[in-house]
Amino acid sequence: LDEIINHTNELFHLADISANFKLIIEVLLLKSKLSMVSRDISKSVEFADQALVLSIGKGFTGLEKKAELQKEEILQSMKRWEKLIEKESSIRDRLEESKLQDYLNRVLLLKFDT
């Protein structure tokens, strides 16, 4: 998980220096999912909020809807995540719950398409 977080931070830095706002938003959403897996729900909501604000500011309606849905999903699934955290569920269980692998694959495709 630490390695994924490090690569995500590198990807965010690359998106930032190239001013690729769509990729920045996607990486913020990825960081939101990673924060859930890392058991930091408040940080997860914070990253989703940042993605939402940026997508609204840039007029990316598709990404705006995506960020809204992710935030809604986080808020609706908080009890389920709290149970996973309390049970000290395995990283595998938390990754499956977050659907992180699918999202990571989409973000990587976006990075190479831009």
C-alpha atoms as one frame of an Amber mdcrd trajectory, in Angstrom:
protein
   0.000   0.000   0.000   2.843   2.402   0.805   4.320   1.825  -2.628   0.994
   2.610  -4.313   0.688   5.777  -2.243   4.214   6.837  -3.224   3.510   6.264
  -6.924   0.242   8.139  -6.599   2.065  11.088  -5.050   4.563  11.026  -7.937
   1.718  10.911 -10.441   0.059  13.854  -8.698   3.313  15.819  -8.885   3.661
  15.103 -12.622   0.055  16.110 -13.266   0.552  19.261 -11.230   3.714  20.449
 -12.977   2.151  19.773 -16.378  -1.097  21.501 -15.324  -3.096  18.456 -16.433
  -6.201  19.264 -14.399  -8.178  16.217 -15.490  -5.380  13.965 -14.293  -5.032
  15.973 -11.074  -8.719  15.391 -10.358  -8.465  11.674 -11.153  -5.436  11.360
  -8.868  -7.282  13.191  -6.078 -10.093  10.665  -6.437  -7.536   7.870  -6.356
  -5.986   9.382  -3.219  -9.485   9.460  -1.741  -9.860   5.715  -2.312  -6.375
   5.049  -0.957  -7.207   7.007   2.168 -10.215   4.764   2.738  -8.024   1.700
   2.430  -5.525   3.340   4.807  -8.340   3.810   7.334  -8.410   7.602   7.107
 -12.007   8.342   6.187 -11.761  12.068   6.918  -8.809  12.387   4.508 -10.788
  10.381   1.969 -13.630  12.896   2.133 -11.129  15.770   1.964  -9.560  14.467
  -1.280 -13.007  13.880  -2.808 -13.958  17.454  -1.856 -10.788  18.820  -3.465
 -11.544  16.893  -6.647 -15.101  18.197  -6.633 -14.079  21.838  -6.151 -11.436
  21.635  -8.881 -13.748  19.906 -11.348 -16.430  22.557 -10.762 -13.866  25.337
 -11.144 -12.567  23.919 -14.409 -16.015  23.078 -15.761 -15.387  19.343 -16.050
 -18.962  18.180 -15.544 -18.158  14.485 -16.028 -15.473  14.591 -13.366 -17.722
  16.712 -11.169 -20.343  13.964 -11.221 -17.659  11.363 -10.569 -16.374  13.286
  -7.545 -19.907  13.806  -6.233 -20.632  10.091  -6.576 -17.413   9.145  -4.823
 -18.097  11.495  -1.924 -21.651  10.189  -1.665 -20.349   6.623  -1.736 -17.878
   7.399   1.047 -20.530   8.978   3.219 -23.029   6.170   2.590 -20.497   3.443
   3.265 -18.924   4.993   6.373 -20.520   2.481   8.722 -19.324  -0.418   6.576
 -15.803   1.070   6.508 -15.845   1.682  10.252 -16.701  -2.005  10.755 -13.844
  -3.025   8.470 -11.502  -0.784  10.445 -12.752  -2.035  13.817 -12.357  -5.647
  12.695  -8.858  -4.774  11.523  -9.741  -6.322   8.200  -6.963  -7.423   5.925
  -5.593  -5.084   3.301  -7.077  -7.423   0.678 -10.592  -6.972   2.108 -10.179
  -3.209   2.211  -8.827  -3.105  -1.349 -11.754  -5.171  -2.592 -14.206  -2.891
  -0.788 -12.664   0.217  -2.340 -12.600  -1.196  -5.892  -9.174   0.410  -6.018
  -7.625  -1.902  -8.616 -10.194  -1.017 -11.277  -9.837   2.679 -10.561  -6.035
   2.517 -10.567  -6.094   0.872 -13.983  -8.344   3.634 -15.374  -6.127   6.394
 -13.982  -3.018   4.806 -15.446  -4.705   4.598 -18.841  -5.634   8.269 -18.559
  -2.025   9.160 -17.735  -0.736   7.435 -20.850  -3.508   8.796 -23.070  -2.650
  12.427 -22.269
